[in-house]
Amino acid sequence: MGQAMVNLVVVSHSAKLAEGVAELAGQMMQGGCRLVTAAGVDDEAHPIGTDAVKIMMAIEEVFDPSGVVVLMDLGSALLSAETALELLDPDMARQVRLCAAPLVEGTLAAAVAASNGAGLDQVITDAMEALAAKRAQLGETAPAEKEAPPSGTAPAEGMAVTPPGDGARRAVWRIENPHGLHARPAARLVSVLSPFAARLTLEKAGRFADATRINQVASLQVRQGDEIVLYAEGEQAEAALAAFLHEARTGFGETIPTQEGDMLQGTTVAETPVTAPAWRLTVSPIKQVQQSPAMTGDTVEQEQRRFAEAIDQAQRQLEQLAAAISLRLGPRFAGIFEAQAMLLADEGLRAAVAEKIPRFGSASAAWEQETAVMAADYASLQDEYLRVRELDVRDMRAAVLALIDKTPPPLPPPSEEYILIADEIFPSRLASLDRVKVAGIALAGGHPLSHTAILARAMGIPILVGITGLMDRVHDGQTVTLDSARGILRIS
């Protein structure tokens, strides 16, 4: 085994750019540290982009207990790199540092320092100071830090939230959660703050959101290291701020990893391929509900009542599912369904649908239209981790539609062991399956960061996503072998 050494990963939207930077750095490493690239996406027509899974695999390839430094080009590459850390084993992720240094100069400086045996902190320092020599040669001084934009003016994009009044009390917190306020901690925050009799406004960098609305909190895209401010106005303002700070100190329901303690390193053993008959999960497509003619007052009230009963029932089912998952897998995974239940409890969402029923002619049409907009809002977010939460919205939409229209339950799976084959599977459907019978999951669509994939891994079920041609090639009862370690599905 070679000498322990900090290694490097170069992340770029362009594979050619990354290869050029690696070639330059290679001239300076002289056989020292290891450097790999994670650049571009596997799309011949549109190769420019970054891939969190590719970055994760690159980190794993060069991982050393001394640490790994990841250098990136454009802003969204940082989001992909942050997401890659979530996919890593937590002990490994603690030894990975994302560096804000300029890609070319920073990589060259980091390569020299790492190849000379510098520690993780020194490699980062040298990379961050890489422009000093160029500035000195050009007679420039380092630019002064820009003043932070004044808060209290700009609402978060897509929202119409009035900034807090001058007399509002406030509490400030810098987010320590490794992945920021994603779905589960955001749901925990909203759950804690909603009962207080106070107007609660959350701010990040001059953008505002209603702290009791999960969609608005999620749309702020709060990341680790971001400073957030909770403003409170009203009778229970002080109590709400105290609850907020308590939740912040306890990680909003998440365990905050520390750098303390010894690390023990072992060798990963790939999962053994599994073989079983295929079971094709067929899901009826969401019908495109057409707008109906104008409704009478009695019909409107009837449809509004049907909607209220359905959404209440769906909320109860999700709360029961969250409780069951908490017992099986722990509170972290129960948060997936607690977040969905909280969305259904949103009075603003319920009121918006009820108001649309007269115009769209039925509860089904109004609900389908409102949640279609919500799903599109999630799908348009820049943050990849939040973007794939669009599947959770569609999961919730399908559950309520089935209750409104009294759709019969889906056919049960086989009584013997099987490999589930589908275009996609909602998290709630996966959670309801018998883990003992599910040997593996193969999906034509899906995403490694979806809650379906996260749940499958937690349940110990091998899963492959994004399999082109899957639904045309595999039929019910065919024997298939799923090799998740190699990313292969073999058809007998």
C-alpha positions in Angstrom: 0.0 0.0 0.0 1.3 3.5 -0.9 2.0 6.3 1.5 -1.1 8.0 3.0 -1.8 11.2 1.1 -4.5 13.7 0.5 -6.0 13.1 -3.0 -8.0 15.3 -5.3 -11.2 15.2 -7.4 -11.8 17.8 -10.1 -15.5 18.5 -10.9 -16.4 20.4 -14.0 -19.4 20.8 -16.3 -17.0 20.0 -19.2 -15.1 16.7 -19.5 -12.6 18.3 -21.8 -11.9 21.2 -19.4 -11.4 18.7 -16.5 -9.0 16.6 -18.5 -7.0 19.7 -19.3 -6.7 20.7 -15.7 -5.8 17.2 -14.7 -3.1 17.1 -17.4 -1.6 20.4 -16.0 -1.7 19.2 -12.5 -0.1 15.9 -13.5 3.0 17.8 -14.6 3.4 19.0 -11.0 2.4 15.9 -9.0 5.4 13.8 -10.2 3.8 10.6 -9.1 2.6 12.1 -5.8 -1.1 12.3 -4.9 -3.9 10.8 -7.0 -6.2 13.0 -9.0 -9.4 11.9 -10.8 -12.1 13.9 -12.7 -15.8 13.8 -12.4 -17.0 15.9 -15.3 -19.8 16.2 -17.8 -22.9 14.0 -18.1 -23.6 10.9 -20.1 -25.7 12.6 -22.8 -24.1 12.8 -26.2 -26.5 15.5 -27.3 -26.0 17.7 -24.2 -22.8 16.6 -22.4 -22.3 19.8 -20.3 -23.4 19.3 -16.7 -22.5 17.6 -13.5 -23.5 14.3 -12.0 -23.6 13.7 -8.2 -23.3 10.0 -8.6 -20.3 10.3 -10.8 -18.7 12.6 -8.2 -19.4 10.2 -5.4 -17.8 7.3 -7.4 -14.7 9.5 -8.0 -14.3 10.3 -4.3 -14.6 6.6 -3.5 -12.0 5.8 -6.1 -9.3 8.0 -4.6 -10.4 8.0 -1.0 -7.5 8.0 1.6 -7.9 8.4 5.4 -5.7 11.5 5.0 -8.6 13.1 3.1 -9.9 14.1 -0.3 -10.2 17.7 -1.6 -12.9 18.4 -4.3 -12.4 21.4 -6.5 -15.2 22.7 -8.7 -15.9 25.1 -11.6 -19.3 26.7 -11.9 -21.8 27.3 -9.0 -24.2 24.4 -9.7 -21.2 22.0 -9.5 -21.1 22.8 -5.8 -24.7 21.6 -5.4 -23.8 18.3 -7.2 -20.7 17.9 -5.0 -22.7 18.6 -1.8 -25.2 16.0 -2.9 -22.5 13.5 -3.6 -21.4 13.8 0.1 -24.8 12.6 1.1 -24.5 9.5 -0.9 -21.1 8.6 0.7 -20.6 6.5 3.8 -20.8 9.1 6.6 -17.3 8.2 8.0 -15.9 8.7 4.5 -17.7 11.9 3.9 -16.2 13.5 7.1 -12.8 13.3 5.4 -13.9 15.0 2.2 -13.6 18.8 1.9 -15.2 21.0 -0.9 -12.8 23.8 -1.8 -13.9 27.2 -3.1 -10.6 27.9 -4.8 -10.5 28.8 -8.6 -10.5 25.5 -10.5 -7.3 25.8 -12.5 -5.0 27.7 -10.1 -6.5 26.0 -7.1 -6.0 22.5 -8.5 -2.4 23.1 -9.4 -1.6 24.5 -6.0 -3.4 21.7 -4.2 -1.7 19.1 -6.3 1.7 20.4 -5.4 0.9 20.7 -1.7 -0.7 17.2 -1.5 2.1 15.6 -3.4 4.6 17.0 -0.9 2.7 15.3 1.9 0.7 18.3 3.2 -2.3 17.7 5.5 -5.9 18.4 4.5 -6.0 21.9 6.0 -2.7 22.9 4.4 -3.8 21.7 1.0 -7.0 23.7 1.3 -5.0 26.8 2.4 -2.6 26.6 -0.5 -5.4 26.1 -3.0 -7.3 29.2 -1.6 -4.1 31.3 -1.9 -3.4 30.2 -5.4 -4.2 33.6 -7.0 -1.8 35.5 -4.7 1.2 35.2 -7.0 -0.8 36.3 -10.0 -2.2 39.3 -8.2 1.2 40.3 -7.0 2.7 40.1 -10.5 -0.1 42.3 -11.8 0.2 44.7 -8.9 -3.3 44.0 -7.7 -4.5 43.6 -4.1 -7.1 41.0 -3.0 -10.6 42.4 -3.5 -12.4 43.5 -0.3 -15.3 41.4 0.9 -18.5 42.8 -0.6 -21.1 44.0 1.8 -24.0 41.6 2.3 -27.1 42.7 0.5 -29.6 44.5 2.8 -32.3 42.2 4.1 -35.9 43.1 4.3 -36.5 43.9 0.7 -36.6 40.9 -1.7 -39.0 38.0 -1.2 -38.0 34.5 -2.1 -38.4 33.8 -5.8 -42.0 32.8 -6.7 -43.4 34.0 -3.3 -45.3 37.0 -2.1 -44.3 37.1 1.6 -44.3 40.4 3.3 -41.1 41.1 5.2 -41.4 41.3 9.0 -42.3 44.5 10.8 -39.7 46.7 12.5 -40.9 45.5 16.0 -40.4 41.8 15.2 -38.3 39.7 17.5 -35.7 37.5 15.9 -33.3 34.6 16.3 -30.3 33.8 14.1 -28.8 30.4 13.3 -26.1 29.1 11.0 -27.2 25.8 9.6 -25.0 22.8 10.6 -27.0 20.1 8.9 -24.7 18.5 6.2 -27.4 18.8 3.6 -29.2 21.9 4.8 -32.9 22.1 5.4 -34.0 19.5 2.9 -37.4 17.7 3.2 -37.1 16.0 6.6 -35.6 18.8 8.7 -37.8 21.4 6.9 -40.8 19.3 7.9 -39.6 19.1 11.5 -39.1 22.9 11.6 -42.6 23.6 10.2 -44.2 21.0 12.5 -42.6 22.7 15.6 -43.5 26.2 14.6 -47.0 25.8 13.3 -48.8 25.6 16.7 -47.6 29.0 17.9 -49.9 32.0 17.8 -47.4 34.2 16.0 -46.5 35.4 12.5 -43.3 33.6 11.7 -41.1 34.6 8.8 -37.9 32.8 7.8 -35.2 34.8 6.0 -32.1 33.6 4.1 -29.9 36.3 2.4 -32.7 38.8 2.1 -35.3 36.3 0.8 -38.4 35.6 2.9 -40.7 32.6 3.4 -43.6 31.7 5.7 -41.9 29.5 8.3 -45.1 27.5 8.7 -45.4 26.5 5.1 -43.1 23.6 4.0 -43.1 24.5 0.3 -42.0 28.0 1.1 -39.3 26.8 3.5 -38.0 24.3 0.9 -37.9 26.9 -1.8 -35.3 28.9 0.1 -32.9 26.0 -0.6 -31.1 26.5 2.7 -27.7 24.7 2.6 -25.1 23.9 5.2 -23.3 27.1 6.4 -26.2 29.4 5.4 -27.3 31.9 8.0 -31.1 32.0 8.6 -33.1 34.4 10.6 -36.5 33.6 12.2 -38.7 36.7 12.8 -41.6 36.3 15.2 -44.5 38.7 15.8 -47.5 38.1 18.0 -48.6 36.7 21.3 -46.3 33.7 21.4 -43.4 35.2 19.6 -40.9 34.5 22.3 -42.0 30.9 22.8 -41.7 30.3 19.1 -38.2 31.7 19.0 -37.2 29.5 21.9 -38.6 26.4 20.2 -36.8 27.3 17.0 -33.4 27.6 18.8 -33.9 24.4 20.6 -34.7 22.6 17.3 -31.7 24.2 15.7 -29.3 23.1 18.4 -30.6 19.5 18.1 -30.2 19.5 14.3 -33.9 19.8 13.4 -34.3 16.1 14.1 -31.1 15.1 12.4 -27.8 13.9 13.9 -25.1 16.4 13.1 -21.8 14.5 12.5 -18.7 15.6 14.3 -15.0 15.3 13.5 -14.2 13.7 16.8 -13.3 10.1 17.5 -11.2 7.5 15.8 -11.9 6.1 12.3 -11.6 2.5 11.5 -11.2 1.6 7.8 -12.3 -1.7 6.1 -12.9 -3.0 2.7 -16.3 -2.8 1.0 -17.8 -6.0 -0.1 -20.1 -5.8 -3.1 -23.6 -7.0 -2.9 -24.2 -10.5 -4.2 -26.4 -10.6 -7.4 -30.0 -11.8 -6.7 -32.1 -13.9 -9.0 -35.9 -14.3 -9.0 -39.0 -14.1 -11.2 -39.9 -10.6 -12.4 -43.1 -8.9 -11.3 -44.1 -6.0 -13.4 -45.8 -3.3 -11.3 -48.3 -1.7 -13.5 -49.7 1.6 -12.3 -52.7 3.2 -13.9 -51.7 6.6 -15.3 -53.1 9.7 -13.6 -56.1 10.6 -15.8 -56.1 14.0 -17.3 -59.2 15.4 -15.7 -61.1 17.8 -17.9 -62.7 21.0 -16.8 -66.5 20.6 -16.5 -69.2 23.2 -17.1 -70.3 25.6 -14.4 -71.6 23.9 -11.2 -74.6 24.6 -9.0 -74.1 25.5 -5.4 -75.2 22.1 -4.1 -72.8 20.3 -6.4 -69.9 22.5 -5.4 -70.5 21.8 -1.7 -70.7 18.1 -2.5 -67.4 18.1 -4.3 -65.7 20.2 -1.6 -66.9 17.7 1.0 -65.6 14.8 -1.1 -62.2 16.5 -1.3 -62.1 17.4 2.4 -62.9 13.7 3.3 -60.3 12.3 0.9 -57.5 14.6 1.9 -58.1 14.0 5.6 -58.1 10.3 5.0 -54.9 10.5 3.0 -53.2 12.5 5.7 -54.2 9.9 8.3 -52.8 7.1 6.2 -49.5 8.9 5.8 -49.2 9.6 9.5 -49.9 5.9 10.1 -47.3 4.9 7.5 -44.7 7.3 9.1 -45.3 5.7 12.5 -44.8 2.2 11.1 -41.6 3.2 9.2 -40.3 4.9 12.4 -40.5 1.5 14.2 -39.0 -0.4 11.3 -36.3 2.0 10.0 -36.1 4.9 12.5 -37.4 8.5 12.7 -35.1 9.7 9.9 -37.0 7.7 7.2 -40.4 8.3 8.8 -39.7 11.9 8.0 -40.3 11.2 4.3 -44.0 10.5 5.0 -44.3 13.1 7.8 -43.4 15.7 5.2 -46.1 14.5 2.8 -48.6 14.5 5.6 -47.7 18.0 6.5 -48.2 19.1 2.9 -51.7 17.7 3.0 -52.3 19.6 6.3 -51.4 22.9 4.7 -54.5 25.1 5.0 -53.3 27.2 2.1 -53.2 24.2 -0.2 -56.6 23.0 0.9 -58.2 26.4 0.5 -56.7 26.8 -3.0 -58.2 23.5 -4.2 -61.6 24.2 -2.6 -61.7 27.6 -4.4 -60.8 26.0 -7.8 -63.6 23.3 -7.6 -66.4 25.6 -9.0 -64.1 26.6 -12.0 -62.8 23.1 -12.8 -66.0 21.3 -12.2 -64.9 18.5 -9.8 -62.7 17.9 -6.8 -60.5 15.6 -8.9 -59.8 18.2 -11.5 -59.1 21.0 -9.0 -56.7 18.7 -7.0 -54.9 17.5 -10.1 -54.4 21.0 -11.4 -53.1 22.4 -8.1 -50.7 19.6 -7.4 -49.5 19.6 -11.0 -48.3 23.2 -10.5 -46.7 22.2 -7.2 -44.8 19.3 -8.8 -43.6 21.6 -11.6 -42.3 24.1 -9.0 -40.2 21.4 -7.4 -39.0 20.1 -10.8 -37.8 23.6 -11.7 -35.5 24.0 -8.6 -31.8 24.1 -9.2 -30.9 22.0 -6.2 -30.9 18.4 -7.5 -31.8 16.9 -4.1 -34.9 19.1 -3.8 -35.7 18.7 -7.5 -36.3 15.0 -7.2 -38.8 15.6 -4.4 -41.3 16.1 -7.3 -41.9 12.4 -7.0 -43.2 12.8 -3.5 -45.7 15.4 -4.7 -47.0 13.0 -7.3 -47.1 10.2 -4.7 -49.3 12.4 -2.5 -51.4 13.5 -5.5 -52.1 9.9 -6.6 -53.1 8.9 -3.0 -55.7 11.7 -2.7 -57.1 11.2 -6.3 -57.6 7.4 -5.5 -59.6 8.3 -2.4 -61.7 11.0 -4.2 -62.5 8.6 -7.1 -62.7 5.5 -4.9 -60.2 3.7 -7.2 -59.8 0.0 -6.3 -56.5 -0.9 -4.6 -53.7 -2.2 -6.9 -53.2 -5.9 -7.4 -51.1 -7.5 -4.7 -47.6 -8.8 -5.5 -46.7 -12.5 -5.8 -46.7 -14.6 -2.7 -43.1 -15.8 -3.5 -39.9 -13.9 -3.8 -39.7 -11.6 -6.8 -37.7 -8.7 -8.5 -40.0 -5.7 -8.9 -40.0 -4.2 -12.4 -41.6 -0.8 -13.0 -41.3 2.6 -14.7 -41.1 4.0 -11.2 -42.5 3.3 -7.8 -43.8 5.8 -5.3 -42.2 5.8 -1.8 -45.5 5.0 -0.1 -46.0 2.0 -2.4 -42.5 0.7 -1.7 -43.0 1.1 2.1 -46.1 -1.0 2.0 -44.4 -4.1 0.3 -43.2 -7.1 2.2 -39.4 -6.7 2.4 -38.9 -10.5 2.7 -40.5 -11.0 -0.7 -38.7 -8.2 -2.6 -35.4 -9.5 -3.8 -34.6 -6.4 -5.8 -36.0 -3.4 -7.7 -35.3 -2.4 -11.3 -36.8 0.8 -12.6 -36.9 2.3 -16.1 -37.0 5.8 -14.6 -36.2 6.8 -11.1 -33.2 8.7 -9.6 -30.5 7.7 -7.1 -31.5 10.7 -4.8 -35.2 9.9 -4.8 -36.9 8.9 -1.6 -37.7 5.6 -3.3 -34.0 4.9 -3.7 -33.2 6.1 -0.2 -35.9 3.9 1.3 -34.8 0.8 -0.8 -31.3 1.2 0.5 -32.5 1.5 4.1 -34.6 -1.6 3.7 -31.6 -3.5 2.3 -33.2 -4.0 -1.1 -30.8 -3.8 -4.1 -32.1 -1.3 -6.7 -31.2 -0.1 -10.2 -32.7 3.0 -11.8 -32.7 4.5 -15.3 -32.7 1.2 -17.2 -33.4 1.9 -20.9 -35.8 -0.5 -22.6 -36.7 -2.2 -19.4 -40.4 -2.3 -19.8 -40.2 -3.6 -23.4 -37.8 -6.4 -22.6 -38.9 -7.9 -19.3 -42.2 -9.7 -18.8 -44.0 -11.1 -15.8 -42.6 -14.4 -14.5 -39.3 -14.1 -16.4 -36.3 -15.1 -14.4 -33.9 -12.1 -14.0 -30.7 -11.5 -12.1 -30.1 -8.1 -10.6 -26.4 -7.3 -10.0 -26.5 -3.9 -8.3 -22.7 -3.8 -7.7 -22.1 -3.8 -11.5 -25.3 -2.0 -12.4 -26.6 -4.9 -14.6 -30.0 -6.6 -15.0 -29.6 -10.0 -16.8 -32.7 -11.5 -18.5 -32.8 -15.3 -18.7 
